[in-house]
Amino acid sequence: MPPQLLPASAAAFAPRASSVNVVLGSKVEPWLTQTLKRINRVKRPLNSIPQHQRCLTETLSSPNAIWTLASLMLPKAPESDLRKDSNPLIEAIFNYQIIHVEAYIVHVDMVLRNEVAYKLTPGSIESLIEYHKDIYCVDAKADTYDWPEKEQHAKKLHEDFIQAINKFVFRTHVSALEGLEEEGAGELLCGKSEEVKNNIMGLLNKPLLPPPPKIIDVVRQPPLLPSSPVGANIWSQSTPSPAMPAPVEPWRVLPSSPSVTSSVESTTPIWTNMALHEIQVPSPTVPYSQPYSTAGMFYSSPMVTSPIPALPLPSMLASQCGVGVGYGGFGWDRYQEYTTTI
């Protein structure tokens, strides 16, 4: 895209230049020649490009070369002060005003972009600024709720509009020069006025927005772990497990090997005080109990065992039976009965 070249007079707050910057191409369009002949009261020769350029520059540089870009119908007062009437015509006459948006040409380019640039006159700029301050900002503050910095926001909104309207430059195709009239004045044709109106109303109607709500970070307590001291009482309250039998000391377990004699001696007084008829064999229907392991409190699958009668083994009584000692008349002549039971 070619660069957008504008003279210094098109900058914001810049005064109008004494001469308009006009750049023509190597060939002059016929419509431009006809337009210049139509608006000039004094016949001037237009036989070359320099003659066209000099005539157009002098015409557009005239103090009376003011163009009407658009006409805006705006309220005369804030909405709360407007007159209420049943007749809409009377209401419109008393409550609305027409502001003519006027501008002058600052640049004509028929080489790179084929465009003409307009800058608003100081009078139009002042009228729009006054309306924005006294009417639009008042209505905008009345239509929004109050917050601490509301006045500062409204002031900032008006300052932004002042900057924007002073920077506003309307560009359109060079064919707009067909609307040129005597002394360099003119009006936009082919619906270009509606485009100007939409652009200016877009600058006027910038909303007064309240600040966005502050986002409050919700501090959430991290989940308590079982090792946390604060939640120790929570994790310690678990479902009670079934009662486990108390651990049995290894030295109290009845050995099955005949080589161990210390356990036999410790259990000898029990057998010596008990007669044969007092020995009771456990019933086979003993309720099942889960086996218990003392090795690291690990779970082990239950083992299927059959009840074993609590009878003395011959190897445990070998030291006493050799001297003829028996239990209530018990002798070795009947030991086959017990071995068969085992």
Residue, then its C-alpha position, 0 to 999 in steps of 0.5 A: m500500500p502506498p504511504q499515506l502522505l499528508p501535509a503538516s496542516a492536516a495535523a491535530f491543532a494545526p492552523r490552515a495553510s495558506s496554500v493547498n497541496v495539489v499533486l496532479g498526474s501526467k494526464v488530466e481527467p476530462w471531468l476536472t477540466q469541465t469542473l474548473k471551467r464551470i466554477n471560474r467566472v473569469k475565463r482562464p486557459l486550461n491547456s496544460i497540467p501546470q495550468h490545471q494545477r495552478c487554477l485548482t490550487e488557487t481555488l481551493s486556497s481561497p478563504n471561502a473554500i469551505w465544504t459542508l461534509a454533513s449535517l447533524m441533528l443533536p439535542k439542545a440540552p440534556e435529556s432531563d431538560l428537554r421539553k415534553d410535548s404531545n406534538p412531535l414536531i413542536e418537540a423536535i423544534f424546541n429540543y433539537q439543533i442542526i450542526h453543519v460539519e464544515a471542512y476545508i481541503v488540505h491535500v489533493d493527490m491524483v498520483l499515488r492514492n487518488e484521494v482528497a483529504y478534508k480537515l474540520t474547520p475550527g468552528s465545527i470543532e468548537s461546536l462539537i466539543e461544546y455539545h459533547k461537554d454540556i450535553y453528551c457527558v451530562d447524559a452519560k453520567a446520568d445513565t450510569y451508576d456512581w463510583p468513586e472515580k466517575e468524574q475523572h472518567a467523564k473528564k478523561l472521556h471528554e479529553d479523548f474526544i477533543q484529541a480525536i475530533n482535532k485529529f479527524v481527517f476525512r479521506t475520499h476519492v478525488s471524484a468528490l471534486e465534482g461537487l466543487e462550486e464557486e470560490g472553492a466551496g462544495e458539498l460531498l456527493c454520492g452518499k459520502s455525507e452519510e459516511v462522514k456523519n457515521n464517523i463523527m457520531g462514532l467519536l461522539n457516542k463513546p460510552l462512559l464505562p465504569p471500571p471492571p470489577k476487581i477480581i478477588d482471589v479466593v484463598r482455598q485451604p489445601p487438602l489435609l494429608p494424613s501426615s498433617p498434624v492439624g488433620a491428624n484427628i480426622w485421619s485417625q478416626s477410621t473404621p474399627s477393624p475386627a479384634m485381632p488376637a494378642p501376639v504370642e511370645p515365641w517361647r510359649v509356642l509348643p514345639s513339635s520337635p523332640s530336640v527341644t526340651s525346655s518347653v517340655e519341662s515347662t509344660t510338665p507340671i500341667w500334664t502331671n496334674m491331669a488324668l487321662h479321663e480329664i483330657q478333653v479333645p476339642s470339638p471339630t466345629v471350632p469357629y473359624s478365626q483368621p490366622y495372625s502373623t507377627a511378621g510386619m503386620f502383613y495380611s496373609s490368606p487364611m489357611v485351612t487347618s483341621p483341629i488337632p487333639a491336644l494329646p501328649l506325644p510319646s516323645m514328650l513323655a519319654s523321660q518319665c515313662g521309662v521309670g514307670v510313671g503314668y497318668g492315672g494308671f496310664g502305661w505303655d501297654r495302651y499307647q497304640e490306642y492313642t497313636t491311632t487317634i493321632 
